[in-house]
Amino acid sequence: MYTTERRWSVPMIDLTASSSAVQAAILVGTVLLEAVVLYVGYGALERVATPVIDRVKHA
């Protein structure tokens, strides 16, 4: 029986084969990237939400 269902798989990276220094660098890079994404995201949210909150307060 033929099915049209597609199964997607996410390639996994085996970090256990890397050295401790490489694993630490990847972890630090991941944390820094997450911090930058959150900083930019919260900045954009603040820029959008502040005028709306001020408008509601003064209504």
DSSP file (Angstrom, degrees, kcal/mol; ACC not computed):
  #  RESIDUE AA STRUCTURE BP1 BP2  ACC     N-H-->O    O-->H-N    N-H-->O    O-->H-N    TCO  KAPPA ALPHA  PHI   PSI    X-CA   Y-CA   Z-CA
    1    1 A M              0   0    0      0, 0.0     2,-0.4     0, 0.0     0, 0.0   0.000 360.0 360.0 360.0 131.5    0.0    0.0    0.0
    2    2 A Y        -     0   0    0      2,-0.0     2,-0.4     0, 0.0     0, 0.0  -0.760 360.0-168.7 -93.9 133.3    1.4    3.4   -1.0
    3    3 A T        -     0   0    0     -2,-0.4     0, 0.0     2,-0.1     0, 0.0  -0.927  22.4-151.1-121.1 148.1    1.0    6.3    1.4
    4    4 A T        +     0   0    0     -2,-0.4     2,-0.2     2,-0.1    -1,-0.1   0.380  58.0 123.9 -95.3   3.0    1.6   10.0    0.7
    5    5 A E        -     0   0    0      1,-0.0     2,-0.4     2,-0.0    -2,-0.1  -0.450  50.8-149.9 -67.9 132.1    2.6   10.7    4.3
    6    6 A R        -     0   0    0     -2,-0.2     2,-0.6     2,-0.0    -2,-0.1  -0.850   3.8-154.9-104.7 139.2    6.0   12.2    4.6
    7    7 A R        -     0   0    0     -2,-0.4     2,-0.4     2,-0.0    -2,-0.0  -0.955   9.2-162.6-115.1 119.9    8.3   11.7    7.5
    8    8 A W        -     0   0    0     -2,-0.6     2,-0.4     2,-0.0    -2,-0.0  -0.815   3.0-161.7-101.4 139.6   10.8   14.4    8.2
    9    9 A S        -     0   0    0     -2,-0.4    -2,-0.0     3,-0.0     0, 0.0  -0.957  14.3-134.7-121.7 142.1   13.7   13.7   10.4
   10   10 A V        -     0   0    0     -2,-0.4     2,-0.2     1,-0.0    -2,-0.0  -0.818  27.9-120.9 -93.3 124.8   15.9   16.3   12.1
   11   11 A P        -     0   0    0      0, 0.0     2,-0.3     0, 0.0    -1,-0.0  -0.464  27.1-145.3 -67.2 132.9   19.6   15.5   11.8
   12   12 A M        -     0   0    0     -2,-0.2     2,-0.6     2,-0.0    -3,-0.0  -0.765   3.2-138.1 -99.6 144.0   21.2   15.1   15.2
   13   13 A I        -     0   0    0     -2,-0.3     2,-1.2     3,-0.0     3,-0.1  -0.895  12.7-137.8-103.2 125.6   24.8   16.2   15.9
   14   14 A D    >   +     0   0    0     -2,-0.6     3,-0.6     1,-0.2     4,-0.1  -0.699  29.6 169.9 -85.7  98.4   26.8   13.9   18.0
   15   15 A L  G >   +     0   0    0     -2,-1.2     3,-1.2     1,-0.2    -1,-0.2   0.611  63.9  77.7 -85.3 -12.3   28.6   16.2   20.4
   16   16 A T  G 3  S+     0   0    0      1,-0.3    -1,-0.2    -3,-0.1    -2,-0.1   0.735  87.7  60.0 -70.3 -19.3   29.9   13.4   22.6
   17   17 A A  G <  S+     0   0    0     -3,-0.6    -1,-0.3     2,-0.0    -2,-0.2   0.654  92.7  86.4 -79.8 -14.8   32.5   12.6   20.1
   18   18 A S  S <  S-     0   0    0     -3,-1.2    -3,-0.0    -4,-0.1     2,-0.0  -0.372  88.6 -97.7 -82.2 163.4   33.9   16.2   20.4
   19   19 A S     >  -     0   0    0      1,-0.1     4,-2.3    -2,-0.1     5,-0.2  -0.262  34.6-105.7 -73.8 167.5   36.5   17.2   23.0
   20   20 A S  H  > S+     0   0    0      1,-0.2     4,-2.5     2,-0.2     5,-0.2   0.871 120.6  54.4 -62.3 -37.8   35.5   19.0   26.2
   21   21 A A  H  > S+     0   0    0      2,-0.2     4,-2.2     1,-0.2    -1,-0.2   0.898 109.2  47.4 -65.3 -39.7   36.7   22.3   24.9
   22   22 A V  H  > S+     0   0    0      2,-0.2     4,-2.4     1,-0.2    -2,-0.2   0.916 112.0  50.0 -67.7 -42.5   34.6   22.1   21.8
   23   23 A Q  H  X S+     0   0    0     -4,-2.3     4,-2.2     1,-0.2    -2,-0.2   0.911 111.7  48.6 -61.2 -42.6   31.5   21.1   23.9
   24   24 A A  H  X S+     0   0    0     -4,-2.5     4,-2.7     2,-0.2    -2,-0.2   0.903 110.9  50.1 -64.4 -41.7   32.1   24.0   26.2
   25   25 A A  H  X S+     0   0    0     -4,-2.2     4,-2.5     1,-0.2    -2,-0.2   0.895 110.9  49.2 -65.1 -39.7   32.5   26.4   23.3
   26   26 A I  H  X S+     0   0    0     -4,-2.4     4,-2.4     2,-0.2    -1,-0.2   0.907 112.0  48.9 -65.1 -41.5   29.3   25.2   21.7
   27   27 A L  H  X S+     0   0    0     -4,-2.2     4,-2.4     2,-0.2    -2,-0.2   0.934 112.8  46.5 -63.7 -46.5   27.4   25.6   25.0
   28   28 A V  H  X S+     0   0    0     -4,-2.7     4,-2.5     1,-0.2    -2,-0.2   0.914 113.3  49.7 -62.7 -43.2   28.7   29.1   25.5
   29   29 A G  H  X S+     0   0    0     -4,-2.5     4,-2.4    -5,-0.2    -1,-0.2   0.897 110.7  49.9 -62.2 -40.7   27.9   30.0   21.9
   30   30 A T  H  X S+     0   0    0     -4,-2.4     4,-2.4     2,-0.2    -2,-0.2   0.916 111.7  47.7 -64.2 -43.6   24.4   28.6   22.3
   31   31 A V  H  X S+     0   0    0     -4,-2.4     4,-2.3     2,-0.2    -2,-0.2   0.906 112.9  48.8 -65.1 -41.7   23.8   30.6   25.6
   32   32 A L  H  X S+     0   0    0     -4,-2.5     4,-2.3     2,-0.2    -2,-0.2   0.906 110.9  50.2 -65.2 -40.7   25.1   33.8   24.0
   33   33 A L  H  X S+     0   0    0     -4,-2.4     4,-2.4     1,-0.2    -2,-0.2   0.913 110.7  49.6 -62.7 -42.6   22.9   33.3   20.9
   34   34 A E  H  X S+     0   0    0     -4,-2.4     4,-2.5     1,-0.2    -1,-0.2   0.905 109.8  51.7 -62.4 -40.9   19.9   32.7   23.1
   35   35 A A  H  X S+     0   0    0     -4,-2.3     4,-2.4     2,-0.2    -2,-0.2   0.904 110.4  47.9 -62.9 -41.7   20.7   35.9   25.1
   36   36 A V  H  X S+     0   0    0     -4,-2.3     4,-2.5     2,-0.2     5,-0.2   0.918 111.7  49.9 -65.8 -43.2   20.9   38.0   22.0
   37   37 A V  H  X S+     0   0    0     -4,-2.4     4,-2.5     1,-0.2    -2,-0.2   0.921 113.3  46.0 -62.5 -43.7   17.6   36.6   20.6
   38   38 A L  H  X S+     0   0    0     -4,-2.5     4,-3.0     2,-0.2     5,-0.3   0.904 111.7  52.3 -65.9 -40.5   15.9   37.3   23.9
   39   39 A Y  H  X S+     0   0    0     -4,-2.4     4,-1.9     1,-0.2    -2,-0.2   0.931 114.1  42.1 -60.6 -46.8   17.4   40.8   24.1
   40   40 A V  H  X S+     0   0    0     -4,-2.5     4,-2.3     2,-0.2    -1,-0.2   0.907 115.5  50.7 -67.4 -41.8   16.2   41.7   20.6
   41   41 A G  H  X S+     0   0    0     -4,-2.5     4,-2.4    -5,-0.2    -2,-0.2   0.927 112.3  44.8 -63.4 -46.2   12.8   40.1   21.1
   42   42 A Y  H  X S+     0   0    0     -4,-3.0     4,-2.5     2,-0.2    -1,-0.2   0.853 111.6  54.4 -68.8 -32.9   12.1   41.9   24.4
   43   43 A G  H  X S+     0   0    0     -4,-1.9     4,-2.1    -5,-0.3    -2,-0.2   0.918 110.5  45.7 -63.7 -42.9   13.3   45.2   22.9
   44   44 A A  H  X S+     0   0    0     -4,-2.3     4,-1.9     2,-0.2    -2,-0.2   0.906 112.7  50.8 -66.3 -40.9   10.9   44.8   20.0
   45   45 A L  H  X S+     0   0    0     -4,-2.4     4,-3.0     1,-0.2     5,-0.2   0.903 110.6  49.1 -63.1 -41.0    8.1   43.8   22.4
   46   46 A E  H  X S+     0   0    0     -4,-2.5     4,-2.2     1,-0.2    -1,-0.2   0.900 109.2  52.3 -64.6 -40.5    8.8   46.9   24.6
   47   47 A R  H  < S+     0   0    0     -4,-2.1    -1,-0.2     1,-0.2    -2,-0.2   0.867 117.5  38.1 -64.1 -36.6    8.8   49.2   21.5
   48   48 A V  H  X S+     0   0    0     -4,-1.9     4,-0.8    -5,-0.1    -2,-0.2   0.885 119.4  45.5 -80.8 -40.6    5.4   47.8   20.4
   49   49 A A  H  X S+     0   0    0     -4,-3.0     4,-2.7    -5,-0.2     5,-0.2   0.809  98.2  69.0 -78.9 -30.4    3.8   47.5   23.8
   50   50 A T  H  X S+     0   0    0     -4,-2.2     4,-2.5    -5,-0.2     5,-0.2   0.922 101.2  44.9 -60.1 -48.3    4.8   50.8   25.4
   51   51 A P  H  > S+     0   0    0      0, 0.0     4,-2.3     0, 0.0    -1,-0.2   0.889 114.2  51.1 -62.9 -35.5    2.6   53.1   23.2
   52   52 A V  H  X S+     0   0    0     -4,-0.8     4,-2.0     2,-0.2    -2,-0.2   0.923 111.5  46.5 -66.6 -43.4   -0.3   50.7   23.6
   53   53 A I  H  X S+     0   0    0     -4,-2.7     4,-2.4     2,-0.2    -1,-0.2   0.910 112.6  50.0 -65.7 -42.0    0.0   50.7   27.4
   54   54 A D  H  X S+     0   0    0     -4,-2.5     4,-2.0    -5,-0.2    -1,-0.2   0.898 110.0  51.3 -62.8 -40.0    0.3   54.5   27.5
   55   55 A R  H  < S+     0   0    0     -4,-2.3     4,-0.2     1,-0.2    -1,-0.2   0.889 111.9  46.6 -64.2 -39.6   -2.8   54.8   25.3
   56   56 A V  H >< S+     0   0    0     -4,-2.0     3,-0.8     1,-0.2    -2,-0.2   0.883 111.5  51.8 -70.3 -38.4   -4.8   52.5   27.6
   57   57 A K  H 3< S+     0   0    0     -4,-2.4    -2,-0.2     1,-0.2    -1,-0.2   0.877 114.4  41.8 -65.1 -38.0   -3.5   54.4   30.7
   58   58 A H  T 3<        0   0    0     -4,-2.0    -1,-0.2     1,-0.2    -2,-0.2   0.311 360.0 360.0 -95.0   8.8   -4.6   57.8   29.4
   59   59 A A    <         0   0    0     -3,-0.8    -1,-0.2    -4,-0.2    -2,-0.1   0.468 360.0 360.0 -84.7 360.0   -7.9   56.7   28.0
